[in-house]
Amino acid sequence: MTNNTDNSYKTEIRDGMQIDWDVPIEMDDGIILRADVFRPITLGKYPSLISYGPYGKGLSFQKGYPTAWEKMVSDHPDTAAGSTNKYQNWEVLDPEKWVPDGYICIRVDSRGAGRSPGVVDHHSPRETRDFYECIEWAGQQAWSNGKVGLAGISYYGTNQWRVAALKPPHLTAMCIWEGYSDRYRDSTHHGGILCTFVKNWQDMQVRNVQHGLGTRGPISELTGELVCGPETLTDEELAANRVPMWQELQDHQMDDEYYAVRKSVFSDIEVPLLSAGNWGGQGLHLRGNIEGFMRSGSKHKWLEMHGGAHWAGLYTDYGVDIQKRFFNFYLKNIDNGWEQTQPKLQLQIRHVDHFVQRYEDAWPIPRTQWTKLYLNCADNSLSFDFPTVDSKVSYQPLVKGSTFYAKPFDKEVEITGPVAMKLFMSSLSNDADIFAVLHVYDPAGKEVVFQGALDPHTPVGQGWLRASHRELDQELSKPYRPYLRHQRKIPLTPGQKTELDIEIWPTSIVIPKGYQLAVSILGKDYEWDGPAAHLSNMKNPMKGCGPFIHDDEVDRPEDVFGAEVTLYSELVAPSYILLPFIPERSDG
């Protein structure tokens, strides 16, 4: 290994790549971020694919996330085939599958993480500005052809929505793989209810690679260097270098200015984009990909939807293929017909035990037959028929909710698209949390669950709403996708019937003949009736919702959210769920 002291980084040729370790990138405030750059050996000018995030570029996938790695390789052997896998890193591209095809892969440790010093402030304007400057740095290097693409999963996708709206001149295309686009609605406050995932996420996946852990942190198996930088700070010093994110989330209950500076201005996004979401990503890896695709200003945008574990698809042959076709067209000027032949939607339609790929032209699917199924509170049925009598049912929300069952289908049906619920309810307190869950049951009455983005026992669909957050944004709302403003609280009057419009995140399921559809209205998180699952990077066992649970006692005091709730379905005001039934194409 050669030490390039003039530029303070090391470079070497290894495994068919020119690798520059710890390359310094100076920000406008003088902070030096560090990047690893994987380049073709042959001199020339190549396009770059860059990722910027907090997970430690020196921590291997296998060491940092062992159970996720083992599951990915077991379920998808192609993810590890054709690579030594020595350079695998959590949620970013494997350079051994890209550099030989004439791409440069760049991994930047975000401010305060890994080898990059500074204060950790997740999803802040400072992070977005850093990413902008890293993109511009990459586009101006001697080995660059001037075209920079963005790639990566989850965090590495989320920050793409924000930076793209700033329009870095060298940004040419981006692929957002399961990256949410609205921090409030998609991540921290589902329907206005605080989600505890981010608190545990920072403890489990960020603090363990914070810059300044030094000798207390891991060592890179590739370079022998300390993953978290050369200096070793005290716990107090480390805490001072982290913005108190969880406290900020507790303090900011509404979608206020704190979130406004942490979200993308979709209309300002002009760069070509490929947005890839996960049907099983309820809680983080689903809604934002569809919203970003729908609302971005780009004239060249595509949506891909799939299932399975969220960290795997990017690395599969399927994932690499669609990404390369997209990036080859925009970053390498290869006339592969992407704009002419790739349909706007590439959907992996979910069946109870497999997926079938299908192409569509628009979202929602234009031939959708929007269908209401009405809740009958008298017998807990779910019916295509308008109610004939007034009915109501009450439940104790922290004990048990109420589930409504449709009759078994007499033929196979498909539901693919956004889902909405109209619910009339009252509470004995001045607020209530509604957890709406869409289920499918087999003929024996057993619930059909799916491998979600994280949890292997995920229901068909989920939605949430805090009743005091029921005010709609009339401009952005659609009949099939209510858009809640979350700007002010409107307390309930105890015992008074109130109308709610609830967004249930998009879904896809082909329901076989003889199977049954149901919807549950709960006052707490859904739990699958079976043993919990575990991942090494998750703090708590997963019981059906993965880590995306809502159990913060400060946010959900029992005296308010444990009060009895009553549901109503009346002739003048029926409660119902609006579903996107998809007929077969007339062309077959």
C-alpha positions in Angstrom: 0.0 0.0 0.0 1.3 3.4 -1.0 0.9 6.3 1.4 0.1 9.5 -0.5 1.1 12.0 2.2 0.4 15.1 0.0 -3.3 14.3 -0.1 -3.5 12.4 3.2 -4.9 9.2 1.7 -3.7 5.7 0.7 -4.1 4.1 -2.7 -3.5 0.6 -4.0 -4.5 -1.8 -6.7 -6.5 -4.7 -5.3 -8.9 -7.3 -6.8 -8.9 -5.6 -10.2 -9.6 -2.1 -8.8 -7.7 1.1 -8.1 -8.8 1.9 -4.5 -8.2 5.2 -2.8 -8.8 4.9 1.0 -9.9 7.8 3.2 -9.7 10.5 0.4 -10.3 13.9 2.0 -13.2 16.1 0.8 -13.3 19.5 2.4 -16.6 21.1 3.1 -17.4 24.9 3.0 -17.0 25.2 6.8 -13.6 23.5 6.8 -14.6 20.1 8.0 -12.8 17.2 6.2 -15.0 14.3 5.3 -13.5 11.0 4.3 -14.4 8.8 1.3 -13.3 5.5 -0.2 -13.1 5.5 -4.0 -13.1 2.4 -6.1 -12.0 3.0 -9.7 -11.1 1.0 -12.8 -7.4 0.4 -13.2 -7.3 1.7 -16.8 -6.8 5.4 -16.9 -9.7 7.3 -18.3 -12.8 9.3 -17.4 -15.7 7.4 -15.8 -19.1 8.1 -14.3 -19.4 8.0 -10.5 -21.9 6.5 -8.2 -21.8 8.1 -4.8 -23.4 7.3 -1.4 -23.3 9.4 1.8 -24.4 8.1 5.1 -23.7 7.2 8.8 -23.0 3.5 8.9 -19.2 3.5 8.7 -17.6 2.8 5.3 -14.9 0.7 7.0 -17.3 -1.7 8.7 -18.0 -4.8 6.6 -21.6 -5.9 5.9 -20.7 -9.4 7.3 -19.3 -8.1 10.6 -21.7 -5.2 11.2 -24.9 -7.0 10.2 -24.3 -10.8 10.4 -27.8 -12.1 10.5 -28.9 -9.8 7.6 -25.9 -11.0 5.6 -26.6 -14.6 6.3 -30.3 -14.3 5.4 -29.5 -12.4 2.2 -27.0 -14.9 0.9 -29.1 -17.9 1.9 -32.3 -16.5 0.3 -30.5 -15.0 -2.7 -27.2 -16.7 -3.6 -26.7 -14.4 -6.5 -26.0 -11.5 -4.2 -22.7 -13.0 -3.3 -21.8 -14.7 -6.6 -19.2 -13.2 -8.8 -17.6 -11.2 -6.0 -15.0 -11.8 -3.3 -17.4 -10.0 -1.1 -14.5 -8.4 0.8 -15.8 -4.9 0.0 -19.4 -5.4 0.9 -20.8 -2.6 3.0 -24.3 -2.2 4.5 -26.8 -0.8 2.0 -24.4 0.4 -0.6 -23.2 -1.0 -4.0 -20.7 -3.8 -4.2 -17.9 -2.2 -6.2 -16.8 -5.6 -7.6 -20.0 -5.7 -9.5 -19.7 -2.1 -10.9 -16.1 -1.1 -11.3 -15.4 -3.8 -14.0 -18.3 -2.2 -16.0 -16.6 1.2 -16.0 -18.1 2.8 -13.0 -16.4 4.6 -10.0 -18.0 3.7 -6.6 -17.6 6.4 -3.9 -18.5 5.9 -0.3 -18.6 8.9 2.0 -18.8 8.7 5.8 -21.3 11.4 6.7 -20.4 14.2 9.2 -19.7 12.7 12.6 -19.7 9.1 11.5 -16.9 6.6 10.8 -13.8 8.4 9.6 -15.5 11.8 9.2 -15.3 14.2 12.2 -18.1 16.6 13.2 -21.5 16.7 14.9 -24.0 14.0 14.0 -27.3 15.8 13.0 -29.4 13.3 10.9 -31.2 14.5 7.8 -30.3 18.1 8.6 -29.7 20.9 6.1 -26.0 20.6 6.9 -26.0 17.0 5.9 -27.7 17.8 2.7 -25.2 20.5 1.9 -22.4 18.1 2.6 -23.8 15.7 0.2 -24.2 18.4 -2.4 -20.5 19.3 -2.1 -19.4 15.7 -2.3 -21.4 15.3 -5.5 -19.7 18.4 -7.0 -16.3 17.2 -5.8 -16.8 13.8 -7.5 -17.9 15.4 -10.8 -14.7 17.5 -11.0 -12.0 14.9 -10.4 -9.5 14.0 -13.1 -11.0 10.5 -13.4 -14.6 11.8 -13.7 -16.5 12.1 -17.0 -18.5 14.8 -15.2 -21.6 12.7 -14.6 -22.5 11.6 -11.0 -25.2 9.2 -10.0 -26.7 8.5 -6.6 -27.2 5.0 -5.3 -28.0 3.1 -2.1 -30.7 1.8 0.2 -32.7 3.4 3.0 -30.6 6.3 4.5 -28.5 6.4 1.4 -31.7 6.7 -0.6 -33.6 9.1 1.7 -30.9 11.8 1.4 -31.1 11.7 -2.4 -34.6 13.3 -2.4 -33.3 16.3 -0.5 -30.0 16.9 -2.3 -31.6 16.4 -5.7 -33.9 19.4 -5.0 -30.8 21.6 -4.6 -29.8 20.7 -8.2 -26.1 20.0 -7.9 -24.7 20.7 -11.5 -22.9 17.4 -11.8 -25.8 15.3 -10.5 -27.1 13.3 -13.6 -29.3 10.5 -12.3 -30.4 8.8 -9.1 -31.8 5.5 -7.9 -33.6 5.7 -4.6 -33.8 2.1 -3.3 -36.4 1.9 -0.4 -35.6 5.5 0.7 -38.4 7.4 2.3 -39.1 11.0 1.2 -41.1 12.6 4.1 -39.3 12.4 7.4 -42.5 13.1 9.4 -45.1 11.0 7.6 -42.9 8.1 6.4 -40.6 7.7 9.5 -41.0 9.5 12.8 -44.8 10.1 13.2 -47.0 7.6 11.4 -50.4 9.3 11.2 -49.1 11.7 13.9 -48.1 8.9 16.3 -44.5 8.9 17.4 -42.5 5.8 16.2 -39.8 4.6 18.5 -37.7 3.0 15.7 -35.4 6.0 15.2 -34.5 6.1 18.9 -33.4 2.4 18.8 -31.9 2.8 15.3 -29.4 5.5 16.4 -28.4 3.4 19.4 -27.9 0.2 17.3 -26.6 1.4 14.0 -25.1 4.9 14.4 -23.6 5.3 17.9 -21.6 2.1 17.4 -19.7 3.7 14.4 -19.7 7.3 15.6 -16.5 9.2 14.8 -14.3 9.4 18.0 -14.9 5.9 19.2 -11.3 5.3 18.0 -9.8 2.3 19.8 -13.1 1.4 21.3 -14.6 0.9 17.9 -14.1 -1.7 15.2 -11.1 -2.1 13.0 -11.3 -2.4 9.2 -10.4 -5.8 8.0 -9.3 -4.3 4.7 -7.0 -1.5 5.8 -6.3 -2.2 9.4 -7.4 1.3 10.3 -9.8 2.3 13.0 -13.3 2.4 11.5 -14.3 5.4 13.7 -11.2 7.5 13.3 -7.9 7.8 15.0 -9.0 9.8 18.1 -10.7 8.2 21.1 -13.2 10.5 22.8 -14.9 10.1 26.1 -18.6 9.2 26.3 -19.3 12.8 27.3 -17.4 14.1 24.3 -19.2 11.7 22.0 -22.6 12.7 23.3 -21.7 16.4 22.8 -21.1 15.5 19.1 -24.6 14.1 18.7 -27.6 16.4 18.3 -30.3 15.0 20.8 -32.4 13.6 18.0 -34.9 11.7 20.1 -35.6 14.7 22.4 -36.1 16.8 19.3 -38.7 14.3 17.9 -40.6 14.3 21.2 -40.6 18.1 21.3 -41.8 18.5 17.7 -45.1 16.6 17.6 -46.4 18.4 14.5 -45.1 18.8 11.0 -43.5 22.1 11.8 -40.4 24.0 10.6 -38.1 21.3 12.2 -39.4 18.9 9.5 -39.8 21.5 6.8 -36.0 21.9 6.5 -35.6 18.1 6.5 -37.9 17.3 3.6 -37.5 17.6 -0.1 -39.1 20.2 -2.3 -40.4 17.6 -4.8 -41.2 20.1 -7.5 -37.5 21.2 -7.6 -36.3 17.7 -8.5 -35.5 17.6 -12.2 -32.9 14.9 -12.5 -33.9 11.5 -14.0 -34.8 9.1 -11.2 -35.6 5.4 -10.5 -37.6 5.0 -7.3 -37.7 1.4 -5.9 -40.0 0.6 -3.0 -41.0 -2.5 -1.0 -44.6 -3.7 -0.6 -43.6 -5.1 2.8 -41.9 -1.8 3.9 -44.8 -0.6 6.2 -43.3 2.0 8.5 -40.3 3.2 6.4 -39.5 1.6 3.0 -42.7 2.0 1.0 -44.8 5.2 1.1 -42.0 7.6 0.4 -40.8 5.9 -2.7 -44.3 6.2 -4.3 -44.9 9.8 -3.0 -41.5 10.9 -4.3 -42.1 9.3 -7.7 -45.6 10.8 -8.0 -44.7 14.3 -6.8 -41.2 15.0 -8.1 -40.8 17.5 -10.9 -38.6 15.2 -13.1 -39.9 14.5 -16.6 -37.9 11.3 -16.6 -39.0 9.1 -13.7 -39.7 5.4 -13.1 -41.2 3.4 -10.2 -40.2 -0.2 -9.3 -42.0 -2.1 -6.5 -40.8 -5.4 -5.0 -41.1 -7.5 -1.8 -38.7 -9.3 0.5 -36.0 -8.2 2.9 -35.2 -4.6 2.2 -31.4 -4.9 2.3 -31.3 -7.7 -0.3 -32.9 -6.5 -3.6 -30.2 -4.0 -4.5 -27.6 -6.7 -4.5 -29.5 -9.3 -6.5 -29.0 -9.9 -10.2 -32.5 -8.4 -10.7 -31.6 -5.3 -8.8 -28.2 -4.8 -10.4 -29.8 -5.3 -13.8 -32.4 -2.6 -13.5 -30.0 -0.2 -12.0 -27.3 -0.8 -14.6 -29.8 -0.3 -17.5 -30.9 3.0 -15.9 -27.4 4.3 -15.1 -25.9 3.0 -18.4 -28.4 5.2 -20.3 -27.9 8.4 -18.3 -24.3 8.2 -17.0 -22.6 6.4 -19.9 -24.8 7.5 -22.9 -25.4 3.9 -23.9 -28.4 3.8 -26.2 -30.2 0.8 -24.6 -33.6 2.2 -25.2 -34.3 2.9 -21.5 -36.5 6.0 -22.1 -38.2 4.5 -25.1 -38.9 0.9 -23.9 -38.9 0.9 -20.1 -42.5 1.2 -18.8 -43.0 3.8 -16.1 -43.9 1.1 -13.6 -42.2 -2.2 -13.1 -44.2 -4.0 -10.4 -43.6 -7.3 -8.7 -47.2 -8.3 -8.1 -47.5 -10.2 -4.8 -49.3 -13.5 -4.5 -49.6 -15.5 -1.3 -46.4 -17.5 -2.1 -44.6 -15.8 -5.0 -44.3 -12.6 -7.1 -45.1 -12.1 -10.8 -43.5 -9.2 -12.7 -45.8 -6.9 -14.6 -45.5 -3.5 -16.3 -47.9 -0.6 -16.0 -48.1 2.9 -17.4 -49.1 5.0 -14.4 -49.8 5.1 -10.6 -52.5 4.5 -9.5 -53.0 1.8 -12.2 -55.5 3.5 -14.7 -57.9 0.6 -14.9 -58.3 0.4 -11.1 -61.9 -0.4 -10.0 -62.2 1.7 -6.8 -64.4 -0.3 -4.5 -65.9 0.4 -1.1 -66.3 -2.4 1.5 -68.5 -1.3 4.3 -68.0 -2.0 8.0 -71.0 -3.6 9.8 -70.5 -3.0 13.5 -73.4 -5.3 14.4 -71.8 -8.5 13.2 -68.2 -7.4 12.4 -68.7 -8.1 8.8 -67.1 -6.3 5.8 -69.4 -6.1 2.9 -69.7 -4.8 -0.7 -73.3 -3.9 0.1 -74.3 -0.6 1.6 -75.4 -1.0 5.3 -79.1 -1.4 5.9 -79.1 -0.7 9.6 -77.3 1.6 12.0 -74.7 -0.2 14.1 -71.8 0.5 16.5 -69.2 -1.4 18.5 -66.9 -0.4 21.3 -63.5 -1.7 22.4 -60.8 -1.0 24.9 -57.9 0.2 22.7 -55.0 -1.0 24.8 -56.5 -4.4 25.2 -58.2 -5.5 22.0 -59.6 -3.8 18.9 -62.3 -4.8 16.4 -61.9 -6.9 13.2 -64.3 -7.0 10.3 -64.4 -9.9 7.9 -65.5 -10.2 4.3 -66.9 -13.4 2.9 -64.5 -15.7 1.2 -63.9 -14.7 -2.5 -65.6 -17.0 -5.1 -62.8 -16.2 -7.5 -59.2 -14.9 -7.5 -59.0 -11.1 -7.1 -56.1 -8.6 -7.1 -55.7 -5.5 -5.0 -52.8 -3.3 -6.0 -52.5 0.4 -5.1 -53.2 2.9 -2.4 -55.9 2.2 0.2 -58.1 4.6 2.2 -60.5 4.3 5.1 -63.5 6.5 6.1 -64.1 5.9 9.8 -66.7 7.3 12.1 -65.7 7.0 15.8 -65.8 8.5 19.2 -63.6 8.2 22.3 -64.3 8.7 26.0 -61.2 10.9 26.1 -60.2 13.9 23.9 -58.0 11.8 21.6 -57.5 8.3 20.2 -54.9 6.5 18.1 -56.2 4.4 15.2 -54.1 1.5 13.9 -55.8 0.1 10.7 -54.5 -3.3 9.5 -55.5 -5.1 6.3 -55.4 -8.9 6.6 -55.8 -12.0 4.3 -56.9 -15.3 5.8 -56.7 -18.8 4.1 -59.7 -21.1 4.0 -58.6 -22.7 7.4 -58.7 -19.2 9.0 -55.0 -18.8 9.3 -53.6 -15.3 8.6 -51.4 -15.1 5.5 -48.3 -13.0 6.4 -45.3 -12.0 4.3 -41.6 -11.3 4.5 -41.6 -7.6 5.1 -38.7 -5.2 4.7 -37.5 -6.4 8.1 -40.1 -8.5 9.8 -40.9 -11.9 8.3 -44.5 -11.9 9.5 -45.9 -8.7 8.0 -49.7 -8.2 7.2 -51.0 -7.1 3.9 -51.3 -3.4 4.8 -51.2 -0.9 7.6 -52.2 2.7 8.3 -52.3 5.0 11.3 -54.0 8.2 12.5 -54.1 10.1 15.7 -57.6 11.5 15.8 -56.6 15.0 16.9 -54.5 15.1 13.7 -57.5 14.5 11.4 -57.3 17.8 9.5 -56.9 17.1 5.8 -54.8 19.0 3.3 -57.5 19.6 0.7 -55.1 20.4 -2.1 -53.0 17.2 -1.8 -55.7 14.8 -0.7 -57.1 12.3 -3.1 -60.1 10.0 -2.5 -57.8 7.0 -2.5 -54.9 8.8 -0.6 -55.9 11.2 2.3 -53.1 13.6 3.0 -53.1 14.8 6.6 -51.8 18.3 7.4 -50.4 17.6 10.9 -50.2 21.3 11.5 -52.5 21.6 14.5 -54.3 19.4 17.0 -58.1 19.4 17.0 -59.1 17.6 20.2 -62.1 15.2 20.2 -65.2 16.0 22.3 -65.5 13.0 24.5 -68.4 10.7 23.4 -69.1 12.8 20.2 -69.0 11.0 16.9 -66.2 12.2 14.6 -65.2 11.5 11.0 -61.7 10.3 10.2 -59.9 9.8 6.8 -57.1 7.3 7.2 -54.3 6.6 4.8 -53.4 2.9 4.6 -50.1 2.6 2.9 -50.1 1.1 -0.7 -50.2 -2.6 -1.1 -50.3 -5.5 -3.6 -51.9 -8.9 -3.1 -53.6 -11.4 -5.4 -56.1 -13.2 -3.1 -56.9 -16.8 -4.2 -60.4 -18.1 -4.4 -61.7 -19.2 -1.1 -59.5 -16.8 0.9 -60.9 -14.0 3.0 -60.1 -10.3 3.4 -60.4 -8.5 6.8 -59.6 -5.2 8.3 -58.8 -4.5 12.0 -59.2 -1.3 13.9 -56.8 -1.3 16.8 -55.6 1.0 19.5 -52.1 -0.3 19.5 -49.6 -2.0 17.2 -50.5 -5.1 15.3 -49.0 -8.3 16.6 -48.7 -11.5 14.6 -50.0 -14.6 16.4 -46.6 -16.5 16.4 -43.1 -16.3 17.7 -41.1 -13.1 17.4 -38.2 -12.8 15.0 -34.7 -11.3 15.6 -32.1 -9.4 13.7 -28.7 -8.5 15.0 -29.1 -4.8 14.2 -32.6 -4.5 15.8 -32.9 -3.8 19.5 -36.3 -5.5 20.1 -37.8 -8.7 18.9 -40.1 -8.2 15.9 -43.7 -9.3 16.3 -45.3 -8.3 13.0 -44.5 -4.6 12.6 -40.7 -5.0 12.7 -39.1 -2.2 14.7 -41.7 0.3 13.6 -43.7 0.4 16.8 -45.4 3.1 18.7 -45.0 2.6 22.5 -43.5 5.8 23.8 -45.3 6.5 27.1 -44.8 10.2 26.8 -46.4 10.3 23.4 -49.2 7.8 24.3 -50.3 8.4 27.9 -52.7 5.6 29.0 -55.4 7.9 30.4 -55.8 9.4 27.0 -55.2 6.6 24.6 -56.6 3.8 26.7 -60.0 5.3 26.9 -62.9 3.3 25.3 -63.4 3.9 21.6 -66.7 3.3 19.7 -66.9 2.7 16.0 -70.1 3.6 14.0 -71.5 2.6 10.6 -74.8 4.3 9.9 -77.1 4.7 6.9 -76.3 8.4 6.7 -72.6 8.0 7.5 -71.2 4.5 6.8 -67.6 3.6 7.7 -65.8 1.9 4.8 -62.5 0.9 3.3 -61.7 2.0 -0.3 -59.8 -0.7 -2.1 -58.0 -0.7 -5.5 -59.3 -3.9 -7.3 -57.4 -4.5 -10.5 -59.2 -6.3 -13.3 -57.4 -8.3 -15.9 -56.2 -6.4 -18.9 -58.4 -6.7 -21.9 -55.3 -7.5 -24.0 -54.5 -10.3 -21.6 
